[in-house]
């Protein structure tokens, strides 16, 4: 059989993206196709860089092309750019996806999740940046063992600090450890604008933003300055936490930021030496909140002292003990979020012409 591009491209209509359930051609995931005899090379643009089902897509593409006569099949992987809106792509022109990590209240382990999410995406082979947007209470430098101060390049752009394979920026790297910032909203907005536009982030697959807890000026400024591909809400198992999650979800809905799902942290404690998990903070709150808000429960993590120990020592758990059950759970969580981005990207693209976010300050 004589191979041609039309035949091969038509064959790929039988291959679906496992996360989205639509074929690769319809999703514009099939790029250039080259034919040399019976050898075929094809570019597949994934909808999210750390796609957890990349292996399945590779197998399905190979099988589909071989079924129409291809011999050797080689695949070059690319990534689609996330849908952007409001003409704001100039602040982060080379960042494919922005992920915001938030919580309805403090003390739920939000920053720990953000750090390990970013590290998990690094482990998956992605180029990752981490922005500590908790201006008043920055903790990322401590959790990543960062003591250096950021420097400016010849172009006067700030060079982010490299830590554990990711690019990191935090207000905590600019001020003394015991300094207190007493800023009003406009100053917060200006500092965030600098963190986006005046930092040399370069090419990134993901920029993870650790938001301050609760609802306030920072999430609003982030939504107005850049397009956030998805938000993740961190909660704890108590029933009372549901109210906090509802407020956080309402905020993201108001800002037109899609919520990828909830992460339940501190879900039970297993004593040293084993035994049954003890629900120190109750149980089921995360699942109830996810059901109430009609969003996925992305993962449930136990209380584990190693998370805080590694945070104090400056190495994320997902990197410090990569083969441990806890690290593998965190890695799976990162890949689960990456998969959800594939689905949410479609909704973002469909609404990309829907005009800007208009939210008045009180």
C-alpha positions as CSV (number, residue, x, y, z in Angstrom):
1,X,0.0,0.0,0.0
2,X,1.3,3.4,-0.9
3,X,1.3,5.6,2.1
4,X,0.2,9.3,2.0
5,X,-0.5,11.9,4.6
6,X,-4.2,12.0,4.1
7,X,-4.5,8.2,4.7
8,X,-2.3,8.5,7.9
9,X,-4.1,11.5,9.2
10,X,-7.4,9.8,8.6
11,X,-6.2,6.7,10.5
12,X,-5.4,8.9,13.5
13,X,-9.1,9.8,13.7
14,X,-9.5,6.4,15.4
15,X,-7.1,7.4,18.3
16,X,-8.8,9.2,21.2
17,X,-7.1,11.3,23.8
18,X,-7.9,9.1,26.9
19,X,-8.6,12.1,29.2
20,X,-10.9,14.0,26.8
21,X,-12.5,11.2,24.8
22,X,-12.1,12.9,21.4
23,X,-9.9,11.9,18.5
24,X,-6.4,13.5,18.0
25,X,-7.3,15.0,14.7
26,X,-10.4,16.8,16.0
27,X,-8.4,18.1,18.9
28,X,-5.7,19.5,16.6
29,X,-3.1,17.3,18.3
30,X,-1.7,15.9,15.0
31,X,1.1,18.0,13.6
32,X,3.5,17.4,10.8
33,X,3.7,13.9,9.2
34,X,6.7,12.7,7.3
35,X,6.9,9.6,5.1
36,X,10.0,7.7,4.0
37,X,9.1,4.5,2.3
38,X,7.1,2.6,5.0
39,X,8.7,4.6,7.8
40,X,6.5,7.3,9.3
41,X,7.3,10.1,11.7
42,X,4.5,12.2,13.2
43,X,4.3,15.1,15.6
44,X,1.7,14.8,18.4
45,X,1.0,17.9,20.4
46,X,-0.2,16.9,23.9
47,X,-2.8,19.0,25.6
48,X,-0.7,19.1,28.8
49,X,3.1,18.6,29.1
50,X,3.1,16.0,31.9
51,X,0.4,13.9,30.3
52,X,0.0,10.8,32.5
53,X,-1.4,8.7,29.6
54,X,1.4,9.6,27.1
55,X,2.4,5.9,26.9
56,X,-1.2,4.9,25.9
57,X,-1.4,7.6,23.2
58,X,2.0,6.4,21.8
59,X,0.8,2.8,21.6
60,X,-2.5,3.7,20.0
61,X,-0.9,6.0,17.4
62,X,1.7,3.4,16.5
63,X,-1.0,0.7,16.1
64,X,-3.3,2.9,14.1
65,X,-0.6,3.9,11.6
66,X,0.7,0.3,11.3
67,X,-2.8,-0.9,10.5
68,X,-2.8,1.2,7.3
69,X,0.7,0.0,6.2
70,X,3.3,1.9,8.2
71,X,6.3,0.0,9.2
72,X,8.6,1.9,11.6
73,X,6.7,4.7,13.5
74,X,8.5,7.5,15.3
75,X,6.7,10.1,17.4
76,X,7.9,13.6,18.2
77,X,6.1,15.1,21.2
78,X,5.0,18.7,21.3
79,X,2.6,20.6,23.6
80,X,-0.3,22.8,22.7
81,X,-0.3,26.3,24.3
82,X,-3.1,26.8,26.9
83,X,-5.9,29.0,25.8
84,X,-5.2,32.6,26.6
85,X,-7.7,35.5,26.9
86,X,-7.8,39.3,27.3
87,X,-4.7,39.7,25.2
88,X,-2.5,39.2,28.3
89,X,-0.1,36.6,26.9
90,X,2.8,39.2,27.0
91,X,3.3,38.8,30.7
92,X,4.0,35.1,30.4
93,X,4.6,34.6,26.7
94,X,6.4,31.2,27.0
95,X,4.5,29.6,29.9
96,X,2.1,26.9,28.7
97,X,0.0,26.4,31.8
98,X,-0.5,28.3,35.1
99,X,-1.7,26.3,38.1
100,X,-3.0,28.1,41.2
101,X,-2.9,26.3,44.5
102,X,-5.3,27.8,47.0
103,X,-7.2,27.1,50.2
104,X,-10.2,28.5,52.0
105,X,-8.2,28.9,55.2
106,X,-4.6,28.6,56.5
107,X,-3.0,25.6,58.2
108,X,-4.1,23.0,55.7
109,X,-0.7,22.3,54.1
110,X,-1.3,24.4,51.0
111,X,2.3,25.4,50.5
112,X,3.5,21.9,51.1
113,X,1.2,20.6,48.4
114,X,2.3,23.4,46.0
115,X,6.0,22.6,46.5
116,X,5.5,18.9,46.0
117,X,3.1,19.4,43.1
118,X,5.8,21.4,41.3
119,X,8.5,18.9,42.2
120,X,6.2,16.1,40.9
121,X,5.8,17.8,37.6
122,X,9.6,18.2,37.4
123,X,9.9,14.4,38.0
124,X,7.5,13.9,35.1
125,X,9.9,15.6,32.8
126,X,8.3,19.0,32.7
127,X,9.9,22.5,32.8
128,X,8.4,24.0,35.9
129,X,8.4,27.4,37.7
130,X,7.1,28.0,41.3
131,X,5.8,31.5,42.3
132,X,5.2,32.1,46.0
133,X,2.4,34.6,45.9
134,X,1.8,34.5,49.6
135,X,3.4,38.0,49.9
136,X,2.7,38.4,53.6
137,X,3.7,34.9,54.7
138,X,6.2,33.5,52.2
139,X,7.4,30.0,53.1
140,X,8.7,28.6,49.8
141,X,12.3,29.7,50.3
142,X,12.5,27.7,53.6
143,X,10.8,24.7,52.1
144,X,13.2,24.6,49.1
145,X,16.3,25.5,51.1
146,X,16.8,28.8,49.3
147,X,19.1,31.4,50.9
148,X,20.4,33.3,47.9
149,X,19.0,36.6,46.7
150,X,17.7,36.9,43.1
151,X,19.9,38.8,40.7
152,X,19.1,41.0,37.7
153,X,20.4,40.2,34.2
154,X,21.8,42.6,31.6
155,X,18.2,43.2,30.4
156,X,17.2,44.2,33.9
157,X,15.0,41.2,34.1
158,X,15.1,39.3,37.5
159,X,16.7,35.9,37.2
160,X,14.6,33.3,39.2
161,X,16.5,31.1,41.6
162,X,17.1,27.5,40.5
163,X,16.1,25.0,43.2
164,X,15.5,21.2,42.7
165,X,15.1,21.5,39.0
166,X,12.6,24.4,39.0
167,X,12.7,28.2,38.8
168,X,11.5,29.9,41.9
169,X,10.5,33.4,42.9
170,X,9.3,34.5,46.3
171,X,9.0,37.8,48.2
172,X,10.7,35.9,51.0
173,X,14.0,36.0,48.9
174,X,13.9,39.9,48.9
175,X,13.2,40.7,52.6
176,X,14.7,39.7,55.9
177,X,13.2,36.7,57.6
178,X,11.7,38.6,60.4
179,X,10.5,41.6,58.3
180,X,6.8,42.4,58.2
181,X,5.2,43.7,55.0
182,X,2.4,46.2,55.6
183,X,1.0,46.8,52.1
184,X,-2.3,47.8,50.7
185,X,-3.9,46.1,47.7
186,X,-2.3,48.3,45.0
187,X,1.2,47.5,46.2
188,X,0.4,43.8,46.1
189,X,-0.9,44.1,42.6
190,X,2.3,45.9,41.5
191,X,4.6,43.3,43.1
192,X,2.7,40.5,41.4
193,X,2.9,42.3,38.1
194,X,6.6,42.4,38.5
195,X,6.8,38.8,39.4
196,X,5.0,38.0,36.1
197,X,6.4,40.5,33.7
198,X,9.8,41.4,35.1
199,X,11.1,37.9,35.8
200,X,13.0,35.9,33.2
201,X,10.9,32.8,33.5
202,X,11.8,31.6,30.0
203,X,10.1,28.5,28.5
204,X,8.0,26.7,31.1
205,X,5.5,23.9,30.8
206,X,3.9,24.9,34.1
207,X,4.0,27.8,36.5
208,X,2.7,26.8,39.9
209,X,1.4,29.7,42.0
210,X,1.1,29.2,45.8
211,X,-1.7,31.6,46.7
212,X,-2.3,33.0,50.2
213,X,-5.1,31.3,52.1
214,X,-8.6,32.7,51.9
215,X,-10.0,35.1,49.5
216,X,-8.6,38.6,48.8
217,X,-6.6,40.9,46.6
218,X,-3.9,38.4,45.5
219,X,-6.1,35.9,43.7
220,X,-8.0,38.8,42.1
221,X,-4.7,40.3,40.9
222,X,-3.5,37.0,39.6
223,X,-6.7,36.5,37.6
224,X,-6.5,40.0,36.1
225,X,-2.8,39.7,35.1
226,X,-2.5,36.2,33.6
227,X,-4.7,33.4,32.4
228,X,-4.8,30.6,35.0
229,X,-5.3,27.2,33.4
230,X,-6.7,25.6,36.6
231,X,-6.9,26.1,40.4
232,X,-6.5,23.3,43.0
233,X,-8.1,23.7,46.4
234,X,-6.5,22.1,49.4
235,X,-8.7,21.2,52.4
236,X,-8.7,18.9,55.5
237,X,-11.2,16.1,56.4
238,X,-13.3,18.0,58.9
239,X,-17.0,18.6,58.0
240,X,-16.4,22.3,59.0
241,X,-13.8,22.6,56.2
242,X,-16.6,22.3,53.6
243,X,-17.7,25.9,54.2
244,X,-14.2,27.1,53.6
245,X,-13.9,25.1,50.4
246,X,-17.2,26.5,49.2
247,X,-15.9,30.1,49.7
248,X,-12.7,29.3,47.8
249,X,-14.6,27.6,45.0
250,X,-17.0,30.6,44.7
251,X,-14.0,32.9,44.5
252,X,-12.5,31.0,41.6
253,X,-15.8,30.8,39.9
254,X,-16.2,34.6,40.2
255,X,-12.7,35.0,38.7
256,X,-13.5,32.6,35.9
257,X,-10.7,30.3,36.9
258,X,-11.6,26.6,36.4
259,X,-11.1,24.3,39.4
260,X,-9.3,21.1,38.6
261,X,-10.4,19.6,41.9
262,X,-9.8,19.2,45.6
263,X,-6.9,17.7,47.5
264,X,-7.7,16.4,51.0
265,X,-4.7,16.7,53.3
266,X,-4.1,15.3,56.8
267,X,-6.5,12.5,56.1
268,X,-5.7,10.2,59.0
269,X,-2.6,9.3,60.9
270,X,-0.9,5.9,60.9
271,X,1.1,5.3,64.0
272,X,4.8,4.4,63.7
273,X,5.0,0.6,63.2
274,X,1.7,0.4,61.4
275,X,-1.9,-0.2,62.4
276,X,-5.2,1.4,61.5
277,X,-5.3,5.0,60.4
278,X,-6.6,7.3,63.1
279,X,-8.8,10.1,61.8
280,X,-7.4,12.9,64.0
281,X,-9.3,15.6,62.0
282,X,-12.4,13.6,61.2
283,X,-13.0,11.9,57.9
284,X,-14.9,12.4,54.7
285,X,-14.9,16.2,54.5
286,X,-13.0,16.3,51.3
287,X,-15.3,13.8,49.6
288,X,-18.4,15.7,50.8
289,X,-17.0,19.0,49.6
290,X,-16.1,17.5,46.2
291,X,-19.6,16.1,45.8
292,X,-21.2,19.3,46.9
293,X,-19.2,21.4,44.5
294,X,-19.3,18.8,41.6
295,X,-15.5,18.7,41.3
296,X,-13.1,15.7,41.5
297,X,-11.4,14.7,44.6
298,X,-7.9,14.5,43.2
299,X,-6.2,12.8,46.1
300,X,-6.2,12.2,49.8
301,X,-3.0,12.4,51.7
302,X,-2.3,11.1,55.3
303,X,-0.7,13.0,58.1
304,X,3.0,12.2,57.7
305,X,5.8,13.9,59.8
306,X,8.2,13.4,56.9
307,X,6.4,16.1,54.9
308,X,7.1,18.8,57.5
309,X,10.6,17.5,58.2
310,X,11.5,17.6,54.5
311,X,10.0,21.0,54.3
312,X,12.1,22.3,57.1
313,X,15.2,20.7,55.6
314,X,14.6,22.3,52.2
315,X,13.9,19.2,50.0
316,X,10.4,18.3,48.8
317,X,9.3,14.8,49.9
318,X,8.6,13.8,46.3
319,X,12.4,14.2,45.6
320,X,13.8,13.4,49.0
321,X,12.5,9.8,49.2
322,X,11.2,9.2,45.6
323,X,10.4,5.5,46.0
324,X,8.4,5.9,49.3
325,X,4.6,5.4,49.2
326,X,4.0,9.0,50.2
327,X,6.3,10.4,47.4
328,X,4.6,8.1,44.8
329,X,1.2,9.3,46.0
330,X,2.4,12.9,45.6
331,X,3.7,12.1,42.1
332,X,0.4,10.5,41.1
333,X,-1.4,13.6,42.4
334,X,0.8,15.8,40.1
335,X,0.1,13.6,37.1
336,X,-3.6,13.5,38.0
337,X,-3.7,17.3,37.9
338,X,-1.8,17.4,34.6
339,X,-4.5,15.1,33.2
340,X,-7.3,17.3,34.4
341,X,-5.7,20.2,32.6
342,X,-6.3,18.4,29.3
343,X,-10.0,18.5,30.0
344,X,-10.1,22.0,31.3
345,X,-8.1,23.4,28.4
346,X,-11.0,22.7,26.1
347,X,-13.4,24.7,28.2
348,X,-10.8,27.6,28.4
349,X,-10.3,27.6,24.7
350,X,-14.1,27.6,24.0
351,X,-14.5,30.6,26.3
352,X,-11.4,32.5,25.1
353,X,-13.5,35.1,23.3
354,X,-15.7,35.8,26.2
355,X,-14.3,39.2,27.3
356,X,-12.4,40.3,30.3
357,X,-13.0,39.8,34.0
358,X,-14.6,42.8,35.6
359,X,-14.4,42.7,39.4
360,X,-14.7,45.9,41.4
361,X,-12.7,46.4,44.6
362,X,-14.7,47.4,47.6
